C-alpha cells in the first residue's frame, strides 16, 4: 500500500513537472513570435528633406519641349521611368507589365518583357524607337530582324543610372534635359550621403532581399556587389552583407551563406506589411539559428516592387534606405 502511494506521488510529481515544462516552453514559443514594436527614426533622419520625384514631375528644357520620337516602347521599368523623367510620358506606346511607376502607367500597352517579348505586338505599335537594357540579347536580335530602331541602355550600378539617363536623352533628342536631370539627382544623392555619414558611426552588415523573404526559409535572391542597391547600402553608411558571398550584382544566397553573412538588418520589398505575415516570417526563420536580424526582429520593408528599379528615383530610394536603417544606428 505504501509502495502504491509512493508510486502515485511520483506519478503526480512527474505529471506536474511535465506540465510546468510544457507551460515554460509554451511561454518561450509565444515570446519568440510576439512582434516587438518598431522604433522610430532619430530626429536627424526624420528631418531629412524628401527628394523630388522627377519621374512624376519632370523638368524639361524649354528648347527641347517639342523634340523626341513620337512613339517609344520601353522594355524595362528603369527605362520607362527615365523616359517619363525626360518629359516623354505622352510618347510611350508600349511597356513591360513590370513597369509600375509613375502612377497611371498601366494604361500604356504591355508588350511583354525580357523573357517573354511579344514581337508581334511590338511591331503592331509602329514604334520609332524601342529602348532595352544592355543585357537584352534576345530582344535585340528580334528587334534587329524586324528592322525596328532600338537602343540598349545600361541599368545596373549607381553610375550606370546616370549613364542611362544621358544615353536616353541623346537618342530622344533631349540631351540638355538629361544633363540637367543628372545634375539634380547627383546633388540630392550627395546631400543625403553627407547627412548619413555624419550620423552613422558603425558600418554594420545589411542584406537586401529582392522581394519578400520566403516562408518557409529557402535560398534568397539578394543584391550583390556592384548593384545599385548595394551602392545605396554604402551611401547610407552600412555594408552589404552579401558583398563577399557573391561575385555577381544580383544572385542567390544559400541558407548556409546567409548564416555566415549574419546581417544585422534585412531589407526586403513587400507592400503592404502584414503583421500576421511578419509573425510567420520570424517564427519560421528563427529555426535556422541565431541570425541577428531575425533574433532582434530587424526585417524591414523598403516598399513595393516598384522600388526595385535603377531609375531617376535613386535619391528617393536612398532616402528610404537612410530613414529605415537609422532606426538601428
N, C-alpha and C positions, 0 to 999 in steps of 0.2 A: 504493500500500500504506500509506504513511504517512497519506494522507488518510483511508483507511478506519479506521485505528487512532484517528485524531483524532475521527472521527465516532462511533466506538464508545465512546470515553472520554466524549464529550459526552453520548451517549445514556445511559450508565450514570449519569453525574452527574445528568442530568435525572430519571431514574427514582428515584435516591436522594433527591434534593431533594423530589420529589413525595411519596415515601413518608414522609419526615420531616414534610412539611407535613400529610399526612393523619393522621399519628400525633399531631401537636400539636393539630389540630382535634378529633381523637377525644378527646384528653385534656380539651380545653376543654369539649366537649359533656358528657363524663362528669361533669366538675366542676359543670356547670350543673344537673344533675339529681340530684346527691348531696344527700340531705337532711341539713341541719345539725341537731345535737341541740338540742332545745328547752331554753330556760333555765327556771329555777325562779323563782317569785315571791319578792321580797325578804321578809325576816323579818317586817316590819310587816304586809304583805298576807297572808302565810301565817297570821299570828296573829289575823286578824280573826275574830270570832265569827260563825258561820253563823246567819242569822236563822231564826226558826221558820216552818215551813210551815203556815200557818193553814188551808189548804185540806184538808190531811190531819188536822190537829189543831185543829179549831175551838174557840173559847171562847165558849160560848153563855150569855147572861144567864139565870140560873135562872128568872126570872119569865117568860121568853119561850120556854122549852123546848118547850111544847106548842103554840105558835102557828104559823101559816103555812098556806098552801094545801096540800091533801093530795096533789095531782097537778100537778107542774110540768114543763113542757117548756122546755129551754134550746136556743136556736138559735145559739149561739156558744161557742167554748171559754172565752173570758174570763168569760162569764156562768155557765157550768157551774161554774167554779172559785169564783165569788162565792157561788153557791147552796150549795156544799159548805162554804165558809168560814163561812157563817151557820148551819151545823149542819143543813142541809136535804137532805143527800145521800140520805136514805131516801125523800124526797118526789119525786125525779127519776124521771119515767117516760119521758122522751124527750130525745134529744141529737143533735148532729151527728156524722158519722163522724170529724170532726177534733178532737173533744173527747178528749184523750189523758191528762188528769190530773184527778183523782187516780188512782192505780193501782186497777184493777178497774172503772173507769167504763165499760169496753167492754161490761159486762153490761147496761147500760141500752140500750133500743131506739133504734137510729139512725133518724131521720126525715128525712134529707136536710139540706141546708144552704141558704145564701143563694141560690145559683144553681140548686139543684135540690130545692126543698122538696117533700115528699110530703104534700100536704094531706089525702089520704085516710087515710094512716096517722096523721097528727096528730089528725084528728077521731076516729079509732077509739080513741085512747088516753084520750078524755074528760078533757082537762086542765082544771084550774081556772084555770091561768094559763100563758101562753106568753111567754117573755122573748126579745126580739130586740134586735139592735144598732140604733143610731139611723139607720143608712143602709139599713135593710131595707124599702125602699118596696114591692117586690113581695110580700114576706112579709106586711107589714102590711095591704096591700089584700086579700090572700087570707084572712087571719085575720078581717078585718072582715066579709067576705062570708059566712064560716061562722058568724059570731056568737060567736067564741071570744075570751074576755078575753085581752088581750095588753098588753105594756108595752115601749116602746123604751128602750134603755139606752145611755148614752154609752160609748165604748170606745177612744178614740184617744190622747189626751195623758195625761201623768202625772196631771194634776189630774183628768181625767175618770175615772180609775180610782177615785179616792176618791168622786167624784160617783156613779159606777155602784154602788158598794157601798152608799152611802146610799139610792139610789133602790130598789135591790132589797130592802134592809132594810125600807123603808117599805111597799112593795107586798106583801111577805111577812110583814108584821106582826112584824118583828124589828128595830125601829129602834135600840134600846139596844145590841143585839149588834153591829149595823152601826157605830154610832158608836164603840164601844169598839175594834172592828177597825181602823177608820181611824186612831184614836189610836196603836195599837200599830204599825201599818205605817209611819206617818209618823215615829215615833220611831226605828224601825230604819233607815229611809232617811236621816234626818238624821244619825244616828251614823256611818253608812258614808260619807256625803258629807264629813263633817268629817274623818274619818280619811284619805280620799283627798286632800283639799285640803292637808293638811299634808305630803304626800309627793310630789306630782306638780308639779314646778317649771315645766315647759314644756308648754303646751297644744298638742298636735300633732293633725293630722287623722287620723281613723279612719273607715272605711267599714263599714257593717253591711249585708251581703247577706241578703236574705230567703230563705234556703235555701243551697244549695251553689253556689259559683262554677261556671258552666257550662264544660265542656270538650268541644269546642273553644270558645275565648272568643267571647262574644257579649254583647249588651246585658244589664245586670244589674238586677234589681228590688232597690231599696235603701230604707233608712229615710231619709226626707226630713225637712225642718224641721217641728217641732211634734209629731212622733210620740213615743210613749212610749219607743221605742228611742233616738231622738235625745236625749230627756231623760236617759236613763241614761248616754249618752256624756258629756254635760255634767257630770252629777253625779260621774262617775268622774274628771273632771279633764281630759278631752280635748275635741276639737272635731269636729263632724260634717262629714266631708269633702264630703258632698252638700248641705250647707245652702244654698250659693249656686247649686247646679246645678238644683235642683228647686223648684217652687212648691207642691207637694203633700206630704202627710205620708208617702206611700209612692208610689214611682214608678220608672219605668225610666230607667236611666242608660246612655247610649250608650258605646261603647268610647272615642270621642273625649272624651266628658265625663269618663270615668274617668281617661284620661291627664292631662287638665287638673287634675283633683282631686288626683291623685298621693298617695293616702293613705299614711301611714307604717305603718299596720296595717289589715288587712282581717279583719273578723269575720264568720263565717258560721254556719249551723246545719246540722250533719251529725252523725250518730251511727250507728255508731262511726266514728272517724277511721282510715282505712285508709292505710298507708304507701305502697302502690303507687298509690293514687288521688292522694295528695299529690304524688308524683313526677310523675305525668302532668299534674297541675294546674300545677306550677311550670314544667315543660317547655313546655307549651302557652302559658301566659300570658307567659313570658319573651320570646316572639316579638313581643309588642306594643310593646316598647320598654323604656325604663329606668323601670319602675314601682318605686318604693321598696319597697313591701310585698312585691313578687314578688322583686326582686333580693336582698333581705335575708331572704327566706323568713319573712315575718311574716303569714302567714294562720293564724288560729286558730279553733277551733270553740267556740261557747258552749253546745253541747249539741244535742239533737234538736229537732224541730219543736214539741214540747210547750212550748218556751220562747218561742215566738212568740205570746204571749198577754198582753194588757194586763189582768193579773189581780191578785188579792191576793198573788201571789208576787213582786211587784215588788221587794221588798227582797232576796229570794233572788237574783233576776235581776241586780240591781245588784251584789250581792256577787260574782257570776261576772264581770261586766264588770271590776270593780276588780282582782280577782285575776289574770285573764288579761292585762289591759293593764299591770299592774305589772311584768311581765317586761321591758317596754321603757321603763321610766321613765328 
